């Protein structure tokens, strides 16, 4: 997915994408959100792990994670730059 496609989808869904920059070797322990997260990796690598599966995402990969799902977040040696939007259930 391209950034233009992602931004168009967010506009259609009423979401506001925000730029998120995560440092190298970032790790966030298991947690959950009270919102659905939609994201697009712009640069670097981002691993989102939930339900026993690690989803390794690189530039151009997009994801959606429903509210309330426990997950971890990790970046690689170069960190990651994402566009992310929140949607309340």
Order of alpha helices (4+ residues) and beta strands (2+ residues): alpha-beta-beta-beta-beta-beta-beta
